[in-house]
Amino acid sequence: MKDKIDWIFKNLHLLVSAAIVIPTGIIYGSPSILPEHLDIQVQTVDLSNMLKTIMCLYLGIGLVWLLGVWKPGYWKNATQLNILFMLTLAAGRAISMITDGFPTGGYIFGIIAEFIIGLFSIYQLKKYSVE
């Protein structure tokens, strides 16, 4: 039982990130359901193309995180990617808030969650890289 709990704690940052980013990617790539979740209307092929590209990027990154959960040899790289992904998303949102103004509540929650997960991932990397 202790081994399972240790496994969960070691992989918590990757599991939470995948659980958030994979559905978000699917929402970004689905123009018909996007307006239900975000204040975005997809009215051009170029915007639809960009959003589907972001969807696949999110899905691919989420798969790397899941690979890191189930293949211990990939854990460190998956964690490093998680740090980079989360902290650069938070930085981009911060820049946008400064230059463009405050977004809807979901995006404000996003910057807080991304910053916390990014910092927690740094902690995880330091804690479990010594094993």
Secondary structure, DSSP 4 states (H G I P E B T S, - for coil): -HHHHHHHHHHHHHHHHHHHHHHHHHHHT-TTTHHHHSS----SHHHHHHHHHHHHHHHHHHHHHHHHHH-GGGHHHHHHHHHHHHHHHHHHHHHHHHHH----HHHHHHHHHHHHHHHHHHHHHHHHTT-
